[in-house]
Amino acid sequence: MSNQVKSKQRVVDHGEVFTSEREVNAMLDLVKQETERIDSRFLEPACGDGNFLAEILKRKLQIVKQTYKKSFSEYEKYSIVALSSIYGVELLFDNTLTCQKRLFDIWNNEYSSVCKNTANDKCRKIAQHILSLNILCGNALSMKRVDENGKDLEEPIIFAEWSFVGDKVKRRDFRLDVLLKENEDESMYNTQLSIFGDTADSLDYWEIDPVTNNPIPKAVKEYPMIDYRSIVEYE
Ligand SMILES: C[S@@+](CC[C@H](N)C(=O)[O-])C[C@H]1O[C@@H](n2cnc3c(N)ncnc32)[C@H](O)[C@@H]1O
């Protein structure tokens, strides 16, 4: 586990105090069932170097191993499903990279140990690709991407949603501010959507759910459904 404080200055500037392993586990135990469901989605908006996300990944991979260790191909796929459901935003560039690497190392150590000589670099690249899209350097308050100095860019934070059906996966990209707005309002039904500006209220980012008739977030980009082993080619 990383040290809880890297420097006094970072505590003052960014409130950077990492959570201890004991506290992380106690808090995750409050939602134990979700942490042990392979495809349950977790987003941590100030993830630091990944103390919570690392533990969630370990718990999910434990279930993947228990369930699929007899089939290398199933283990491989479900370990990717587990990884693809974990998301983080972090303001500081060094923490973001450390978090991505830490999650990759946890995934890769398990993958290499379970799949032995069937483990391959093509799948490792898939894992790295997902982490580069799921763990983003950004400002969770403004919901914008940030540069290497932590300054807001004009770009909104956009996350890829990975939906698996058998060996196939569909990627749809959503703006984080729009996803959070949906959760923030009990019903978006009465919210005025705007035809002006590029904000989370913009009509461009919502569509009507044909079943409930309520506005739901609209993907800013949709990709064709493809074999999960080909997702790196999406780019
Ligand atoms: C108290 S630490 C917690 C880190 C981690 N969640 C943990 O529990 O170990 C807060 C983290 O949030 C980051 N942070 C501060 N302001 C932020 C912002 N506006 N958006 C995203 N991350 C932010 C800091 O760099 C720091 O890594």
The ligand as an SDF file (V2000), in Angstrom:
LIG
                    3D

 27 29  0  0  0  0  0  0  0  0999 V2000
   -7.8800   12.5250   -0.0560 C   0  0  0  0  0  0  0  0  0  0  0  0
   -7.0300   11.9760   -1.5230 S   0  0  0  0  0  0  0  0  0  0  0  0
   -7.8230   10.4090   -1.7240 C   0  0  0  0  0  0  0  0  0  0  0  0
   -7.1770    9.4980   -2.7500 C   0  0  0  0  0  0  0  0  0  0  0  0
   -7.8340    8.1200   -2.8470 C   0  0  0  0  0  0  0  0  0  0  0  0
   -9.2390    8.2240   -3.1480 N   0  0  0  0  0  0  0  0  0  0  0  0
   -7.6700    7.3630   -1.5410 C   0  0  0  0  0  0  0  0  0  0  0  0
   -8.6680    7.2440   -0.8240 O   0  0  0  0  0  0  0  0  0  0  0  0
   -6.5700    6.8870   -1.2610 O   0  0  0  0  0  0  0  0  0  0  0  0
   -7.7970   13.0170   -2.7250 C   0  0  0  0  0  0  0  0  0  0  0  0
   -7.2990   12.8490   -4.1670 C   0  0  0  0  0  0  0  0  0  0  0  0
   -8.1190   13.6460   -4.9900 O   0  0  0  0  0  0  0  0  0  0  0  0
   -7.3100   14.3350   -5.9520 C   0  0  0  0  0  0  0  0  0  0  0  0
   -8.0620   15.5410   -6.2980 N   0  0  0  0  0  0  0  0  0  0  0  0
   -8.1230   16.7300   -5.6390 C   0  0  0  0  0  0  0  0  0  0  0  0
   -8.9480   17.5810   -6.2640 N   0  0  0  0  0  0  0  0  0  0  0  0
   -9.4660   16.8950   -7.3180 C   0  0  0  0  0  0  0  0  0  0  0  0
  -10.3780   17.2290   -8.3560 C   0  0  0  0  0  0  0  0  0  0  0  0
  -10.9490   18.4360   -8.4230 N   0  0  0  0  0  0  0  0  0  0  0  0
  -10.6530   16.2940   -9.2960 N   0  0  0  0  0  0  0  0  0  0  0  0
  -10.0770   15.0640   -9.2610 C   0  0  0  0  0  0  0  0  0  0  0  0
   -9.2040   14.6920   -8.3010 N   0  0  0  0  0  0  0  0  0  0  0  0
   -8.9040   15.5890   -7.3420 C   0  0  0  0  0  0  0  0  0  0  0  0
   -6.0070   14.5640   -5.2330 C   0  0  0  0  0  0  0  0  0  0  0  0
   -4.9470   14.7340   -6.1420 O   0  0  0  0  0  0  0  0  0  0  0  0
   -5.8750   13.2900   -4.4010 C   0  0  0  0  0  0  0  0  0  0  0  0
   -5.1820   12.2920   -5.1070 O   0  0  0  0  0  0  0  0  0  0  0  0
  1  2  1  0
  2  3  1  0
  2 10  1  0
  3  4  1  0
  4  5  1  0
  5  6  1  0
  5  7  1  0
  7  8  2  0
  7  9  1  0
 10 11  1  0
 11 12  1  0
 11 26  1  0
 12 13  1  0
 13 14  1  0
 13 24  1  0
 14 15  1  0
 14 23  1  0
 15 16  2  0
 16 17  1  0
 17 18  1  0
 17 23  2  0
 18 19  1  0
 18 20  2  0
 20 21  1  0
 21 22  2  0
 22 23  1  0
 24 25  1  0
 24 26  1  0
 26 27  1  0
M  CHG  2   2   1   9  -1
M  END
$$$$
